[in-house]
Amino acid sequence: MKLLAQHLPAYGALAGLLLTVLWAAWVDLCQRRIPNLLLAPSAAAALMLSAFVPGGQGLTASLLGGLVGLMVFMPLHLLKGMAAGDVKLMGVVGLYSGAALTLDIALLTALIGGVWVIALFQWQMHGDPKQIRQFGICLRHRGQRATASVKATAQNKSLLIPYGAVIATGTILALLIAGR
């Protein structure tokens, strides 16, 4: 399988990228959030690695990758379908990996996320029409003001996807494909 990226990031950036996405996945699975306390230092490290380490991609390529990472999932955030931490994590992924690899990661992440939603839907709903309706309400009203019954449904965290884990999985898969 051939994607856009033709090469992997330098070893320092690769290590930083893997540490960031694995830590973010762990925190997102445990706390259902990705803290800025993780993302800000990682973004600074990515920029320093790209600018000052021999063999780095360069500051311009890093910033372009970060912009691509932010913009690829921003529409989902604006539609209340994705948390801001997930969008910022994708921006940090872009700072480490550059634009082409970031697009590969985003594509694989979206595919993995779609499979995850279908699996979650099948596993938790068991075809019950009432639960299917509640699942739809949860997806439509995530992050919006709603009635008390809709708020109770939307706060059922078992229906929300820890997308940091999905981004980590997509990142690792894209790196494996690009490294072939």
DRENMIFI-925842 format. One record per residue (C-alpha): residue in one letter; x, y, z. Coordinates in Angstrom, 1 decimal, m for minus. Layout:
BEGIN
<senu><res>A</res><X>X</X><Y>Y</Y><Z>Z</Z></senu>
...
//
This chain:
BEGIN
<senu><res>M</res><X>0.0</X><Y>0.0</Y><Z>0.0</Z></senu>
<senu><res>K</res><X>1.5</X><Y>3.4</Y><Z>m1.0</Z></senu>
<senu><res>L</res><X>0.5</X><Y>6.6</Y><Z>0.6</Z></senu>
<senu><res>L</res><X>1.7</X><Y>10.2</Y><Z>0.2</Z></senu>
<senu><res>A</res><X>4.7</X><Y>10.2</Y><Z>2.5</Z></senu>
<senu><res>Q</res><X>8.0</X><Y>9.0</Y><Z>0.9</Z></senu>
<senu><res>H</res><X>10.1</X><Y>8.9</Y><Z>4.1</Z></senu>
<senu><res>L</res><X>10.0</X><Y>8.8</Y><Z>7.9</Z></senu>
<senu><res>P</res><X>10.9</X><Y>11.8</Y><Z>10.1</Z></senu>
<senu><res>A</res><X>14.4</X><Y>11.9</Y><Z>11.6</Z></senu>
<senu><res>Y</res><X>14.9</X><Y>9.6</Y><Z>14.6</Z></senu>
<senu><res>G</res><X>14.5</X><Y>12.4</Y><Z>17.2</Z></senu>
<senu><res>A</res><X>11.2</X><Y>13.5</Y><Z>15.7</Z></senu>
<senu><res>L</res><X>10.1</X><Y>9.9</Y><Z>15.3</Z></senu>
<senu><res>A</res><X>10.8</X><Y>9.3</Y><Z>19.0</Z></senu>
<senu><res>G</res><X>9.0</X><Y>12.5</Y><Z>20.1</Z></senu>
<senu><res>L</res><X>6.0</X><Y>11.7</Y><Z>17.8</Z></senu>
<senu><res>L</res><X>5.6</X><Y>8.2</Y><Z>19.2</Z></senu>
<senu><res>L</res><X>6.0</X><Y>9.3</Y><Z>22.8</Z></senu>
<senu><res>T</res><X>3.4</X><Y>12.1</Y><Z>22.3</Z></senu>
<senu><res>V</res><X>0.8</X><Y>9.9</Y><Z>20.6</Z></senu>
<senu><res>L</res><X>1.2</X><Y>7.0</Y><Z>23.0</Z></senu>
<senu><res>W</res><X>1.0</X><Y>9.2</Y><Z>26.1</Z></senu>
<senu><res>A</res><X>m2.0</X><Y>11.1</Y><Z>24.6</Z></senu>
<senu><res>A</res><X>m3.7</X><Y>7.9</Y><Z>23.9</Z></senu>
<senu><res>W</res><X>m3.2</X><Y>6.6</Y><Z>27.4</Z></senu>
<senu><res>V</res><X>m4.4</X><Y>9.8</Y><Z>29.0</Z></senu>
<senu><res>D</res><X>m7.4</X><Y>10.0</Y><Z>26.7</Z></senu>
<senu><res>L</res><X>m8.4</X><Y>6.4</Y><Z>27.4</Z></senu>
<senu><res>C</res><X>m8.1</X><Y>7.1</Y><Z>31.2</Z></senu>
<senu><res>Q</res><X>m9.4</X><Y>10.6</Y><Z>31.5</Z></senu>
<senu><res>R</res><X>m11.3</X><Y>11.2</Y><Z>28.2</Z></senu>
<senu><res>R</res><X>m9.3</X><Y>14.3</Y><Z>27.5</Z></senu>
<senu><res>I</res><X>m5.9</X><Y>15.3</Y><Z>26.1</Z></senu>
<senu><res>P</res><X>m4.3</X><Y>18.0</Y><Z>28.3</Z></senu>
<senu><res>N</res><X>m2.5</X><Y>21.1</Y><Z>27.0</Z></senu>
<senu><res>L</res><X>0.2</X><Y>20.2</Y><Z>29.6</Z></senu>
<senu><res>L</res><X>1.2</X><Y>17.4</Y><Z>27.3</Z></senu>
<senu><res>L</res><X>0.6</X><Y>19.1</Y><Z>23.9</Z></senu>
<senu><res>A</res><X>2.4</X><Y>22.4</Y><Z>24.5</Z></senu>
<senu><res>P</res><X>5.8</X><Y>21.0</Y><Z>25.5</Z></senu>
<senu><res>S</res><X>5.6</X><Y>18.4</Y><Z>22.8</Z></senu>
<senu><res>A</res><X>4.9</X><Y>21.1</Y><Z>20.2</Z></senu>
<senu><res>A</res><X>7.9</X><Y>23.1</Y><Z>21.4</Z></senu>
<senu><res>A</res><X>10.1</X><Y>20.0</Y><Z>21.2</Z></senu>
<senu><res>A</res><X>8.8</X><Y>19.3</Y><Z>17.7</Z></senu>
<senu><res>L</res><X>9.7</X><Y>22.8</Y><Z>16.5</Z></senu>
<senu><res>M</res><X>13.2</X><Y>22.6</Y><Z>18.1</Z></senu>
<senu><res>L</res><X>13.9</X><Y>19.2</Y><Z>16.6</Z></senu>
<senu><res>S</res><X>12.8</X><Y>20.4</Y><Z>13.1</Z></senu>
<senu><res>A</res><X>14.8</X><Y>23.6</Y><Z>13.3</Z></senu>
<senu><res>F</res><X>18.1</X><Y>22.6</Y><Z>15.1</Z></senu>
<senu><res>V</res><X>18.7</X><Y>18.9</Y><Z>14.7</Z></senu>
<senu><res>P</res><X>20.8</X><Y>17.8</Y><Z>11.7</Z></senu>
<senu><res>G</res><X>18.6</X><Y>15.8</Y><Z>9.4</Z></senu>
<senu><res>G</res><X>15.4</X><Y>17.5</Y><Z>10.6</Z></senu>
<senu><res>Q</res><X>12.7</X><Y>18.5</Y><Z>8.2</Z></senu>
<senu><res>G</res><X>13.2</X><Y>22.2</Y><Z>8.8</Z></senu>
<senu><res>L</res><X>11.0</X><Y>24.8</Y><Z>10.5</Z></senu>
<senu><res>T</res><X>8.9</X><Y>25.6</Y><Z>7.4</Z></senu>
<senu><res>A</res><X>8.0</X><Y>22.0</Y><Z>6.7</Z></senu>
<senu><res>S</res><X>7.2</X><Y>21.5</Y><Z>10.4</Z></senu>
<senu><res>L</res><X>4.9</X><Y>24.5</Y><Z>10.5</Z></senu>
<senu><res>L</res><X>3.2</X><Y>23.4</Y><Z>7.3</Z></senu>
<senu><res>G</res><X>2.6</X><Y>20.0</Y><Z>8.8</Z></senu>
<senu><res>G</res><X>1.2</X><Y>21.5</Y><Z>12.0</Z></senu>
<senu><res>L</res><X>m1.2</X><Y>23.6</Y><Z>10.0</Z></senu>
<senu><res>V</res><X>m2.3</X><Y>20.6</Y><Z>7.9</Z></senu>
<senu><res>G</res><X>m2.8</X><Y>18.6</Y><Z>11.1</Z></senu>
<senu><res>L</res><X>m4.9</X><Y>21.4</Y><Z>12.7</Z></senu>
<senu><res>M</res><X>m7.0</X><Y>22.0</Y><Z>9.6</Z></senu>
<senu><res>V</res><X>m7.8</X><Y>18.4</Y><Z>8.7</Z></senu>
<senu><res>F</res><X>m10.0</X><Y>17.8</Y><Z>11.8</Z></senu>
<senu><res>M</res><X>m11.0</X><Y>21.4</Y><Z>12.5</Z></senu>
<senu><res>P</res><X>m14.4</X><Y>21.0</Y><Z>10.6</Z></senu>
<senu><res>L</res><X>m15.3</X><Y>18.1</Y><Z>12.9</Z></senu>
<senu><res>H</res><X>m14.5</X><Y>20.2</Y><Z>16.0</Z></senu>
<senu><res>L</res><X>m16.5</X><Y>23.1</Y><Z>14.6</Z></senu>
<senu><res>L</res><X>m19.5</X><Y>20.8</Y><Z>14.2</Z></senu>
<senu><res>K</res><X>m19.0</X><Y>19.5</Y><Z>17.8</Z></senu>
<senu><res>G</res><X>m18.0</X><Y>16.1</Y><Z>16.6</Z></senu>
<senu><res>M</res><X>m14.5</X><Y>16.2</Y><Z>18.0</Z></senu>
<senu><res>A</res><X>m12.9</X><Y>17.7</Y><Z>21.0</Z></senu>
<senu><res>A</res><X>m10.3</X><Y>20.5</Y><Z>20.8</Z></senu>
<senu><res>G</res><X>m7.6</X><Y>18.3</Y><Z>22.4</Z></senu>
<senu><res>D</res><X>m7.9</X><Y>15.8</Y><Z>19.5</Z></senu>
<senu><res>V</res><X>m7.5</X><Y>18.6</Y><Z>16.9</Z></senu>
<senu><res>K</res><X>m4.5</X><Y>20.0</Y><Z>18.8</Z></senu>
<senu><res>L</res><X>m2.9</X><Y>16.6</Y><Z>19.1</Z></senu>
<senu><res>M</res><X>m3.2</X><Y>16.2</Y><Z>15.3</Z></senu>
<senu><res>G</res><X>m1.5</X><Y>19.6</Y><Z>15.0</Z></senu>
<senu><res>V</res><X>1.4</X><Y>18.4</Y><Z>17.1</Z></senu>
<senu><res>V</res><X>1.5</X><Y>15.2</Y><Z>15.1</Z></senu>
<senu><res>G</res><X>1.9</X><Y>17.5</Y><Z>12.0</Z></senu>
<senu><res>L</res><X>4.7</X><Y>19.4</Y><Z>13.6</Z></senu>
<senu><res>Y</res><X>6.7</X><Y>16.2</Y><Z>14.0</Z></senu>
<senu><res>S</res><X>5.8</X><Y>14.5</Y><Z>10.7</Z></senu>
<senu><res>G</res><X>5.4</X><Y>17.2</Y><Z>8.0</Z></senu>
<senu><res>A</res><X>2.4</X><Y>17.7</Y><Z>5.7</Z></senu>
<senu><res>A</res><X>2.5</X><Y>14.5</Y><Z>3.5</Z></senu>
<senu><res>L</res><X>2.8</X><Y>12.1</Y><Z>6.4</Z></senu>
<senu><res>T</res><X>0.2</X><Y>14.1</Y><Z>8.4</Z></senu>
<senu><res>L</res><X>m2.3</X><Y>13.6</Y><Z>5.6</Z></senu>
<senu><res>D</res><X>m1.5</X><Y>9.9</Y><Z>5.6</Z></senu>
<senu><res>I</res><X>m2.0</X><Y>9.7</Y><Z>9.3</Z></senu>
<senu><res>A</res><X>m5.3</X><Y>11.7</Y><Z>9.1</Z></senu>
<senu><res>L</res><X>m6.6</X><Y>9.3</Y><Z>6.4</Z></senu>
<senu><res>L</res><X>m5.8</X><Y>6.2</Y><Z>8.4</Z></senu>
<senu><res>T</res><X>m7.1</X><Y>7.8</Y><Z>11.6</Z></senu>
<senu><res>A</res><X>m10.4</X><Y>8.6</Y><Z>9.9</Z></senu>
<senu><res>L</res><X>m10.7</X><Y>5.0</Y><Z>8.6</Z></senu>
<senu><res>I</res><X>m9.8</X><Y>3.5</Y><Z>12.0</Z></senu>
<senu><res>G</res><X>m12.2</X><Y>5.9</Y><Z>13.7</Z></senu>
<senu><res>G</res><X>m15.0</X><Y>4.9</Y><Z>11.4</Z></senu>
<senu><res>V</res><X>m14.4</X><Y>1.2</Y><Z>12.1</Z></senu>
<senu><res>W</res><X>m14.3</X><Y>1.9</Y><Z>15.8</Z></senu>
<senu><res>V</res><X>m17.7</X><Y>3.7</Y><Z>15.7</Z></senu>
<senu><res>I</res><X>m19.3</X><Y>0.8</Y><Z>13.8</Z></senu>
<senu><res>A</res><X>m17.8</X><Y>m1.7</Y><Z>16.2</Z></senu>
<senu><res>L</res><X>m18.9</X><Y>0.4</Y><Z>19.2</Z></senu>
<senu><res>F</res><X>m22.4</X><Y>0.7</Y><Z>17.7</Z></senu>
<senu><res>Q</res><X>m22.7</X><Y>m3.0</Y><Z>17.2</Z></senu>
<senu><res>W</res><X>m21.2</X><Y>m4.0</Y><Z>20.5</Z></senu>
<senu><res>Q</res><X>m23.2</X><Y>m1.6</Y><Z>22.8</Z></senu>
<senu><res>M</res><X>m26.5</X><Y>m1.2</Y><Z>21.0</Z></senu>
<senu><res>H</res><X>m27.3</X><Y>m4.8</Y><Z>20.1</Z></senu>
<senu><res>G</res><X>m29.9</X><Y>m3.5</Y><Z>17.6</Z></senu>
<senu><res>D</res><X>m32.2</X><Y>m2.0</Y><Z>20.3</Z></senu>
<senu><res>P</res><X>m34.2</X><Y>0.8</Y><Z>18.7</Z></senu>
<senu><res>K</res><X>m34.3</X><Y>2.9</Y><Z>21.9</Z></senu>
<senu><res>Q</res><X>m30.5</X><Y>2.6</Y><Z>22.4</Z></senu>
<senu><res>I</res><X>m29.9</X><Y>3.4</Y><Z>18.7</Z></senu>
<senu><res>R</res><X>m32.0</X><Y>6.6</Y><Z>19.1</Z></senu>
<senu><res>Q</res><X>m30.1</X><Y>7.6</Y><Z>22.2</Z></senu>
<senu><res>F</res><X>m26.8</X><Y>7.0</Y><Z>20.4</Z></senu>
<senu><res>G</res><X>m27.9</X><Y>9.3</Y><Z>17.6</Z></senu>
<senu><res>I</res><X>m28.9</X><Y>12.0</Y><Z>20.1</Z></senu>
<senu><res>C</res><X>m25.5</X><Y>11.7</Y><Z>21.8</Z></senu>
<senu><res>L</res><X>m23.7</X><Y>12.2</Y><Z>18.5</Z></senu>
<senu><res>R</res><X>m25.9</X><Y>15.1</Y><Z>17.4</Z></senu>
<senu><res>H</res><X>m25.8</X><Y>17.0</Y><Z>20.7</Z></senu>
<senu><res>R</res><X>m22.2</X><Y>16.4</Y><Z>21.8</Z></senu>
<senu><res>G</res><X>m20.9</X><Y>19.7</Y><Z>23.2</Z></senu>
<senu><res>Q</res><X>m24.2</X><Y>21.6</Y><Z>22.6</Z></senu>
<senu><res>R</res><X>m26.8</X><Y>22.9</Y><Z>25.1</Z></senu>
<senu><res>A</res><X>m29.7</X><Y>20.5</Y><Z>25.3</Z></senu>
<senu><res>T</res><X>m32.6</X><Y>19.3</Y><Z>27.4</Z></senu>
<senu><res>A</res><X>m31.9</X><Y>17.4</Y><Z>30.6</Z></senu>
<senu><res>S</res><X>m32.6</X><Y>14.0</Y><Z>29.0</Z></senu>
<senu><res>V</res><X>m30.4</X><Y>14.7</Y><Z>26.0</Z></senu>
<senu><res>K</res><X>m27.6</X><Y>16.0</Y><Z>28.4</Z></senu>
<senu><res>A</res><X>m27.9</X><Y>12.7</Y><Z>30.4</Z></senu>
<senu><res>T</res><X>m27.5</X><Y>10.7</Y><Z>27.2</Z></senu>
<senu><res>A</res><X>m24.6</X><Y>12.8</Y><Z>25.9</Z></senu>
<senu><res>Q</res><X>m22.8</X><Y>12.5</Y><Z>29.2</Z></senu>
<senu><res>N</res><X>m22.7</X><Y>8.7</Y><Z>28.8</Z></senu>
<senu><res>K</res><X>m19.0</X><Y>8.5</Y><Z>28.2</Z></senu>
<senu><res>S</res><X>m19.2</X><Y>4.9</Y><Z>27.0</Z></senu>
<senu><res>L</res><X>m20.7</X><Y>6.3</Y><Z>23.8</Z></senu>
<senu><res>L</res><X>m17.8</X><Y>8.8</Y><Z>23.1</Z></senu>
<senu><res>I</res><X>m14.6</X><Y>7.7</Y><Z>21.4</Z></senu>
<senu><res>P</res><X>m11.3</X><Y>8.5</Y><Z>23.0</Z></senu>
<senu><res>Y</res><X>m9.9</X><Y>9.8</Y><Z>19.6</Z></senu>
<senu><res>G</res><X>m6.4</X><Y>10.2</Y><Z>21.0</Z></senu>
<senu><res>A</res><X>m6.1</X><Y>6.4</Y><Z>20.9</Z></senu>
<senu><res>V</res><X>m7.4</X><Y>6.4</Y><Z>17.3</Z></senu>
<senu><res>I</res><X>m4.9</X><Y>9.1</Y><Z>16.3</Z></senu>
<senu><res>A</res><X>m2.1</X><Y>7.0</Y><Z>18.0</Z></senu>
<senu><res>T</res><X>m3.2</X><Y>3.9</Y><Z>16.1</Z></senu>
<senu><res>G</res><X>m3.4</X><Y>5.8</Y><Z>12.8</Z></senu>
<senu><res>T</res><X>0.0</X><Y>7.3</Y><Z>13.4</Z></senu>
<senu><res>I</res><X>1.7</X><Y>4.0</Y><Z>14.1</Z></senu>
<senu><res>L</res><X>0.1</X><Y>2.4</Y><Z>11.1</Z></senu>
<senu><res>A</res><X>1.1</X><Y>5.3</Y><Z>8.8</Z></senu>
<senu><res>L</res><X>4.7</X><Y>5.1</Y><Z>10.1</Z></senu>
<senu><res>L</res><X>4.8</X><Y>1.3</Y><Z>9.5</Z></senu>
<senu><res>I</res><X>3.5</X><Y>1.8</Y><Z>5.9</Z></senu>
<senu><res>A</res><X>5.9</X><Y>4.7</Y><Z>5.2</Z></senu>
<senu><res>G</res><X>8.9</X><Y>2.8</Y><Z>6.6</Z></senu>
<senu><res>R</res><X>8.4</X><Y>m0.1</Y><Z>4.2</Z></senu>
//
